[in-house]
């Protein structure tokens, strides 16, 4: 990736890389990081802790970084040998009907169904659930289109805004065979999925959202994502379309 530096040096750059350098000696690594910070006028650089590296499977051994598979797998997901990509949605619907889906996936689906019920109520039943469509991406597209309709009252727009976020969460948990719960929680966290507005949702929806959010308390840390979101939002507010995402 080639980075262009402004002459006035006012543009802010946020970069991601799986490897900032190919060096293995500590002195050379530090020199490369210092050069990178100078080139980007970076004030802060956040790096994972040793605990985070170890949790992700990275263990230094004699100047090498060995990647081991991350063994955590939620209980009750479909075994790898039984997965057929073209049947991922059919498999999920069958698991829901048979009561075999993971509790996490059920909670996500219950939130979606709850918001769909509110959407029907707010639009006088002028709402058709897109969940029967096998093209999962069409779900959030439908909610986004409905949210943009200018004739809708504020309550309806809020419901479709919530639906759009939770449709994506449901699609993610389905497409990852109910495995990537942490990824789904990250999506909900950075997109205000856990925001509860009781006037726009039933008690059942609020309780389902709280159950999902409760899983973030002990299992995952989102501090860096929160900081990144604040940084990006501040940069966009300050520089508008000139800000590099």
C-alpha atoms as a printed R data frame, in Angstrom:
    type eleno elety resid chain resno       x       y      z
1   ATOM     1    CA   UNK     A     1   0.000   0.000  0.000
2   ATOM     2    CA   UNK     A     2   1.395   3.405 -0.946
3   ATOM     3    CA   UNK     A     3   0.753   6.275  1.429
4   ATOM     4    CA   UNK     A     4   0.622   9.853  0.178
5   ATOM     5    CA   UNK     A     5   1.727  12.497  2.607
6   ATOM     6    CA   UNK     A     6   0.246  15.997  2.473
7   ATOM     7    CA   UNK     A     7   2.726  18.829  2.277
8   ATOM     8    CA   UNK     A     8   0.949  20.675  5.063
9   ATOM     9    CA   UNK     A     9   0.989  17.472  7.161
10  ATOM    10    CA   UNK     A    10  -2.547  18.042  8.439
11  ATOM    11    CA   UNK     A    11  -4.070  14.843  7.100
12  ATOM    12    CA   UNK     A    12  -4.442  12.021  9.590
13  ATOM    13    CA   UNK     A    13  -3.788   8.437  8.595
14  ATOM    14    CA   UNK     A    14  -4.951   5.284 10.318
15  ATOM    15    CA   UNK     A    15  -3.238   2.131  9.115
16  ATOM    16    CA   UNK     A    16  -3.667  -1.571  9.749
17  ATOM    17    CA   UNK     A    17  -1.073  -4.203  9.016
18  ATOM    18    CA   UNK     A    18  -0.660  -7.848  9.896
19  ATOM    19    CA   UNK     A    19   3.083  -7.223 10.070
20  ATOM    20    CA   UNK     A    20   4.702  -3.813 10.443
21  ATOM    21    CA   UNK     A    21   8.174  -5.230  9.758
22  ATOM    22    CA   UNK     A    22   9.902  -8.464  8.813
23  ATOM    23    CA   UNK     A    23  12.677  -7.863 11.322
24  ATOM    24    CA   UNK     A    24  13.095 -10.228 14.254
25  ATOM    25    CA   UNK     A    25  15.748  -8.427 16.315
26  ATOM    26    CA   UNK     A    26  14.302  -6.112 18.960
27  ATOM    27    CA   UNK     A    27  16.552  -3.155 18.068
28  ATOM    28    CA   UNK     A    28  15.713  -3.345 14.365
29  ATOM    29    CA   UNK     A    29  12.000  -3.703 15.140
30  ATOM    30    CA   UNK     A    30  12.059  -0.577 17.328
31  ATOM    31    CA   UNK     A    31  13.968   1.366 14.654
32  ATOM    32    CA   UNK     A    32  11.385   0.454 12.024
33  ATOM    33    CA   UNK     A    33   8.489   1.371 14.294
34  ATOM    34    CA   UNK     A    34  10.092   4.718 15.138
35  ATOM    35    CA   UNK     A    35  10.592   5.438 11.440
36  ATOM    36    CA   UNK     A    36   6.968   4.533 10.732
37  ATOM    37    CA   UNK     A    37   5.734   6.836 13.497
38  ATOM    38    CA   UNK     A    38   7.869   9.670 12.114
39  ATOM    39    CA   UNK     A    39   6.641   9.167  8.550
40  ATOM    40    CA   UNK     A    40   2.984   9.151  9.654
41  ATOM    41    CA   UNK     A    41   3.391  11.843 12.319
42  ATOM    42    CA   UNK     A    42   1.859   9.303 14.677
43  ATOM    43    CA   UNK     A    43   1.481  10.273 18.303
44  ATOM    44    CA   UNK     A    44   0.167   6.970 19.643
45  ATOM    45    CA   UNK     A    45   0.576   3.399 18.447
46  ATOM    46    CA   UNK     A    46  -1.533   0.670 20.042
47  ATOM    47    CA   UNK     A    47  -0.114  -2.838 20.067
48  ATOM    48    CA   UNK     A    48  -1.586  -6.054 21.464
49  ATOM    49    CA   UNK     A    49  -0.468  -7.185 24.892
50  ATOM    50    CA   UNK     A    50   1.366 -10.456 25.460
51  ATOM    51    CA   UNK     A    51  -1.856 -11.894 26.867
52  ATOM    52    CA   UNK     A    52  -3.775 -10.958 23.716
53  ATOM    53    CA   UNK     A    53  -1.069 -12.474 21.510
54  ATOM    54    CA   UNK     A    54  -1.072 -15.703 23.469
55  ATOM    55    CA   UNK     A    55  -4.877 -15.853 23.432
56  ATOM    56    CA   UNK     A    56  -4.758 -15.515 19.645
57  ATOM    57    CA   UNK     A    57  -2.234 -18.313 19.256
58  ATOM    58    CA   UNK     A    58   1.028 -16.353 18.889
59  ATOM    59    CA   UNK     A    59   3.909 -17.779 20.948
60  ATOM    60    CA   UNK     A    60   7.496 -16.551 20.417
61  ATOM    61    CA   UNK     A    61  10.010 -19.396 20.146
62  ATOM    62    CA   UNK     A    62  13.687 -18.691 19.452
63  ATOM    63    CA   UNK     A    63  13.185 -15.461 17.510
64  ATOM    64    CA   UNK     A    64  10.220 -16.963 15.676
65  ATOM    65    CA   UNK     A    65   6.519 -16.257 15.871
66  ATOM    66    CA   UNK     A    66   4.581 -19.485 15.716
67  ATOM    67    CA   UNK     A    67   0.920 -19.330 14.809
68  ATOM    68    CA   UNK     A    68  -1.228 -21.965 16.412
69  ATOM    69    CA   UNK     A    69  -4.923 -22.451 15.602
70  ATOM    70    CA   UNK     A    70  -7.404 -20.799 17.923
71  ATOM    71    CA   UNK     A    71  -9.148 -23.763 19.470
72  ATOM    72    CA   UNK     A    72 -12.169 -22.101 21.025
73  ATOM    73    CA   UNK     A    73 -15.390 -23.254 19.423
74  ATOM    74    CA   UNK     A    74 -18.824 -22.597 20.923
75  ATOM    75    CA   UNK     A    75 -20.577 -25.683 22.144
76  ATOM    76    CA   UNK     A    76 -23.245 -27.093 19.832
77  ATOM    77    CA   UNK     A    77 -22.078 -25.742 16.459
78  ATOM    78    CA   UNK     A    78 -22.113 -27.919 13.340
79  ATOM    79    CA   UNK     A    79 -18.927 -30.041 13.062
80  ATOM    80    CA   UNK     A    80 -16.534 -28.992 10.307
81  ATOM    81    CA   UNK     A    81 -17.011 -32.280  8.463
82  ATOM    82    CA   UNK     A    82 -20.770 -31.733  8.186
83  ATOM    83    CA   UNK     A    83 -20.672 -28.201  6.772
84  ATOM    84    CA   UNK     A    84 -21.700 -27.523  3.188
85  ATOM    85    CA   UNK     A    85 -21.256 -23.892  2.210
86  ATOM    86    CA   UNK     A    86 -24.135 -23.785 -0.273
87  ATOM    87    CA   UNK     A    87 -26.492 -25.040  2.456
88  ATOM    88    CA   UNK     A    88 -25.390 -22.709  5.241
89  ATOM    89    CA   UNK     A    89 -28.744 -20.900  5.489
90  ATOM    90    CA   UNK     A    90 -30.823 -24.054  5.059
91  ATOM    91    CA   UNK     A    91 -28.769 -25.686  7.811
92  ATOM    92    CA   UNK     A    92 -29.389 -22.753 10.124
93  ATOM    93    CA   UNK     A    93 -33.149 -22.760  9.542
94  ATOM    94    CA   UNK     A    94 -33.252 -26.489 10.186
95  ATOM    95    CA   UNK     A    95 -31.300 -26.065 13.412
96  ATOM    96    CA   UNK     A    96 -33.734 -23.353 14.547
97  ATOM    97    CA   UNK     A    97 -36.755 -25.533 13.767
98  ATOM    98    CA   UNK     A    98 -35.241 -28.517 15.587
99  ATOM    99    CA   UNK     A    99 -34.091 -26.472 18.568
100 ATOM   100    CA   UNK     A   100 -30.415 -27.275 17.905
101 ATOM   101    CA   UNK     A   101 -29.107 -23.750 17.277
102 ATOM   102    CA   UNK     A   102 -26.708 -22.218 19.788
103 ATOM   103    CA   UNK     A   103 -28.271 -19.980 22.485
104 ATOM   104    CA   UNK     A   104 -26.292 -17.035 21.099
105 ATOM   105    CA   UNK     A   105 -27.746 -17.478 17.600
106 ATOM   106    CA   UNK     A   106 -31.226 -17.847 19.072
107 ATOM   107    CA   UNK     A   107 -30.833 -14.591 20.979
108 ATOM   108    CA   UNK     A   108 -29.733 -12.767 17.812
109 ATOM   109    CA   UNK     A   109 -32.700 -14.168 15.892
110 ATOM   110    CA   UNK     A   110 -35.121 -13.253 18.706
111 ATOM   111    CA   UNK     A   111 -33.951  -9.629 18.611
112 ATOM   112    CA   UNK     A   112 -34.453  -9.541 14.829
113 ATOM   113    CA   UNK     A   113 -37.935 -11.086 15.062
114 ATOM   114    CA   UNK     A   114 -38.828  -8.645 17.819
115 ATOM   115    CA   UNK     A   115 -37.815  -5.643 15.729
116 ATOM   116    CA   UNK     A   116 -39.684  -7.076 12.750
117 ATOM   117    CA   UNK     A   117 -42.813  -7.206 14.898
118 ATOM   118    CA   UNK     A   118 -42.297  -3.552 15.821
119 ATOM   119    CA   UNK     A   119 -41.769  -2.721 12.129
120 ATOM   120    CA   UNK     A   120 -45.129  -4.249 11.252
121 ATOM   121    CA   UNK     A   121 -46.820  -2.300 14.020
122 ATOM   122    CA   UNK     A   122 -45.214   1.022 13.044
123 ATOM   123    CA   UNK     A   123 -46.038   0.608  9.355
124 ATOM   124    CA   UNK     A   124 -49.578  -0.723  9.774
125 ATOM   125    CA   UNK     A   125 -48.460  -4.160  8.539
126 ATOM   126    CA   UNK     A   126 -46.843  -2.609  5.458
127 ATOM   127    CA   UNK     A   127 -43.749  -4.714  6.087
128 ATOM   128    CA   UNK     A   128 -42.706  -8.068  4.670
129 ATOM   129    CA   UNK     A   129 -39.903  -9.926  6.409
130 ATOM   130    CA   UNK     A   130 -36.975 -10.597  4.041
131 ATOM   131    CA   UNK     A   131 -35.772 -13.590  6.091
132 ATOM   132    CA   UNK     A   132 -37.262 -16.053  3.598
133 ATOM   133    CA   UNK     A   133 -34.800 -14.862  0.958
134 ATOM   134    CA   UNK     A   134 -31.669 -16.983  0.645
135 ATOM   135    CA   UNK     A   135 -29.557 -13.986 -0.380
136 ATOM   136    CA   UNK     A   136 -28.670 -12.906  3.140
137 ATOM   137    CA   UNK     A   137 -27.231  -9.543  2.092
138 ATOM   138    CA   UNK     A   138 -30.683  -8.543  0.832
139 ATOM   139    CA   UNK     A   139 -31.978  -8.406  4.422
140 ATOM   140    CA   UNK     A   140 -29.959  -5.376  5.481
141 ATOM   141    CA   UNK     A   141 -30.441  -3.784  2.047
142 ATOM   142    CA   UNK     A   142 -34.198  -4.010  2.532
143 ATOM   143    CA   UNK     A   143 -34.035  -2.419  5.994
144 ATOM   144    CA   UNK     A   144 -31.768   0.335  4.695
145 ATOM   145    CA   UNK     A   145 -34.156   1.105  1.840
146 ATOM   146    CA   UNK     A   146 -37.143   1.224  4.199
147 ATOM   147    CA   UNK     A   147 -35.269   3.529  6.580
148 ATOM   148    CA   UNK     A   148 -34.643   5.998  3.749
149 ATOM   149    CA   UNK     A   149 -38.321   6.355  2.878
150 ATOM   150    CA   UNK     A   150 -39.097   9.980  3.651
151 ATOM   151    CA   UNK     A   151 -42.760   9.367  4.492
152 ATOM   152    CA   UNK     A   152 -41.975   7.192  7.518
153 ATOM   153    CA   UNK     A   153 -42.373   8.638 11.014
154 ATOM   154    CA   UNK     A   154 -39.332   8.845 13.298
155 ATOM   155    CA   UNK     A   155 -40.309   5.730 15.262
156 ATOM   156    CA   UNK     A   156 -40.340   3.641 12.098
157 ATOM   157    CA   UNK     A   157 -36.983   4.997 10.932
158 ATOM   158    CA   UNK     A   158 -35.435   4.073 14.283
159 ATOM   159    CA   UNK     A   159 -36.835   0.551 14.072
160 ATOM   160    CA   UNK     A   160 -35.440   0.027 10.563
161 ATOM   161    CA   UNK     A   161 -32.104   1.490 11.641
162 ATOM   162    CA   UNK     A   162 -31.979  -1.103 14.431
163 ATOM   163    CA   UNK     A   163 -33.113  -3.837 12.055
164 ATOM   164    CA   UNK     A   164 -30.355  -3.025  9.567
165 ATOM   165    CA   UNK     A   165 -27.664  -3.500 12.240
166 ATOM   166    CA   UNK     A   166 -29.183  -6.701 13.623
167 ATOM   167    CA   UNK     A   167 -29.810  -8.191 10.169
168 ATOM   168    CA   UNK     A   168 -26.056  -7.917  9.591
169 ATOM   169    CA   UNK     A   169 -25.402  -9.561 12.970
170 ATOM   170    CA   UNK     A   170 -27.736 -12.427 12.082
171 ATOM   171    CA   UNK     A   171 -26.123 -12.840  8.664
172 ATOM   172    CA   UNK     A   172 -22.667 -12.933 10.243
173 ATOM   173    CA   UNK     A   173 -23.578 -15.602 12.774
174 ATOM   174    CA   UNK     A   174 -25.200 -17.712 10.040
175 ATOM   175    CA   UNK     A   175 -22.352 -17.376  7.550
176 ATOM   176    CA   UNK     A   176 -19.778 -18.318 10.214
177 ATOM   177    CA   UNK     A   177 -21.744 -21.436 11.226
178 ATOM   178    CA   UNK     A   178 -22.611 -19.819 14.579
179 ATOM   179    CA   UNK     A   179 -18.913 -19.879 15.485
180 ATOM   180    CA   UNK     A   180 -17.726 -16.268 15.348
181 ATOM   181    CA   UNK     A   181 -19.648 -14.928 18.313
182 ATOM   182    CA   UNK     A   182 -16.888 -12.485 19.207
183 ATOM   183    CA   UNK     A   183 -16.947 -10.988 15.718
184 ATOM   184    CA   UNK     A   184 -20.704 -10.466 15.918
185 ATOM   185    CA   UNK     A   185 -20.389  -8.830 19.338
186 ATOM   186    CA   UNK     A   186 -17.751  -6.479 17.947
187 ATOM   187    CA   UNK     A   187 -20.071  -5.510 15.081
188 ATOM   188    CA   UNK     A   188 -22.937  -4.791 17.462
189 ATOM   189    CA   UNK     A   189 -20.715  -2.869 19.832
190 ATOM   190    CA   UNK     A   190 -19.206  -0.473 17.280
191 ATOM   191    CA   UNK     A   191 -22.568   0.082 15.546
192 ATOM   192    CA   UNK     A   192 -24.557   0.906 18.702
193 ATOM   193    CA   UNK     A   193 -26.443  -2.362 18.414
194 ATOM   194    CA   UNK     A   194 -26.844  -2.514 22.170
195 ATOM   195    CA   UNK     A   195 -28.537   0.868 22.399
196 ATOM   196    CA   UNK     A   196 -31.893   0.326 24.050
197 ATOM   197    CA   UNK     A   197 -34.755   2.728 23.386
198 ATOM   198    CA   UNK     A   198 -37.712   1.422 25.310
199 ATOM   199    CA   UNK     A   199 -40.157   3.707 23.537
200 ATOM   200    CA   UNK     A   200 -39.225   2.057 20.231
201 ATOM   201    CA   UNK     A   201 -39.097  -1.540 21.392
202 ATOM   202    CA   UNK     A   202 -40.950  -4.031 23.542
203 ATOM   203    CA   UNK     A   203 -39.776  -5.368 26.878
204 ATOM   204    CA   UNK     A   204 -38.951  -8.688 25.202
205 ATOM   205    CA   UNK     A   205 -36.626  -6.967 22.713
206 ATOM   206    CA   UNK     A   206 -34.846  -5.077 25.483
207 ATOM   207    CA   UNK     A   207 -34.355  -8.271 27.480
208 ATOM   208    CA   UNK     A   208 -33.005 -10.137 24.423
209 ATOM   209    CA   UNK     A   209 -30.565  -7.309 23.679
210 ATOM   210    CA   UNK     A   210 -29.397  -7.312 27.284
211 ATOM   211    CA   UNK     A   211 -28.748 -11.070 27.104
212 ATOM   212    CA   UNK     A   212 -26.573 -10.620 24.024
213 ATOM   213    CA   UNK     A   213 -24.759  -7.631 25.508
214 ATOM   214    CA   UNK     A   214 -24.125  -9.583 28.696
215 ATOM   215    CA   UNK     A   215 -21.781 -11.837 26.746
216 ATOM   216    CA   UNK     A   216 -19.347  -8.952 26.257
217 ATOM   217    CA   UNK     A   217 -18.736  -8.497 29.984
218 ATOM   218    CA   UNK     A   218 -16.411 -11.415 30.645
219 ATOM   219    CA   UNK     A   219 -15.334 -12.779 27.275
220 ATOM   220    CA   UNK     A   220 -14.279  -9.869 25.085
221 ATOM   221    CA   UNK     A   221 -12.546  -6.503 25.320
222 ATOM   222    CA   UNK     A   222 -13.642  -3.689 23.003
223 ATOM   223    CA   UNK     A   223 -11.569  -0.802 24.364
224 ATOM   224    CA   UNK     A   224  -9.411  -0.463 21.257
225 ATOM   225    CA   UNK     A   225 -12.435  -0.569 18.963
226 ATOM   226    CA   UNK     A   226 -14.094   2.175 20.972
227 ATOM   227    CA   UNK     A   227 -10.961   4.331 20.779
228 ATOM   228    CA   UNK     A   228 -10.671   3.715 17.041
229 ATOM   229    CA   UNK     A   229 -14.301   4.633 16.431
230 ATOM   230    CA   UNK     A   230 -13.906   7.861 18.429
231 ATOM   231    CA   UNK     A   231 -10.762   8.731 16.489
232 ATOM   232    CA   UNK     A   232 -12.365   8.094 13.094
233 ATOM   233    CA   UNK     A   233 -15.514  10.020 14.012
234 ATOM   234    CA   UNK     A   234 -13.499  12.986 15.271
235 ATOM   235    CA   UNK     A   235 -11.329  12.972 12.160
236 ATOM   236    CA   UNK     A   236 -14.320  12.866  9.836
237 ATOM   237    CA   UNK     A   237 -16.074  15.668 11.736
238 ATOM   238    CA   UNK     A   238 -12.953  17.811 11.448
239 ATOM   239    CA   UNK     A   239 -11.884  17.087  7.856
240 ATOM   240    CA   UNK     A   240 -15.119  15.837  6.268
241 ATOM   241    CA   UNK     A   241 -14.557  14.165  2.894
242 ATOM   242    CA   UNK     A   242 -10.824  15.025  2.989
243 ATOM   243    CA   UNK     A   243 -10.303  12.646  5.890
244 ATOM   244    CA   UNK     A   244  -8.607   9.358  4.903
245 ATOM   245    CA   UNK     A   245 -10.382   6.347  6.367
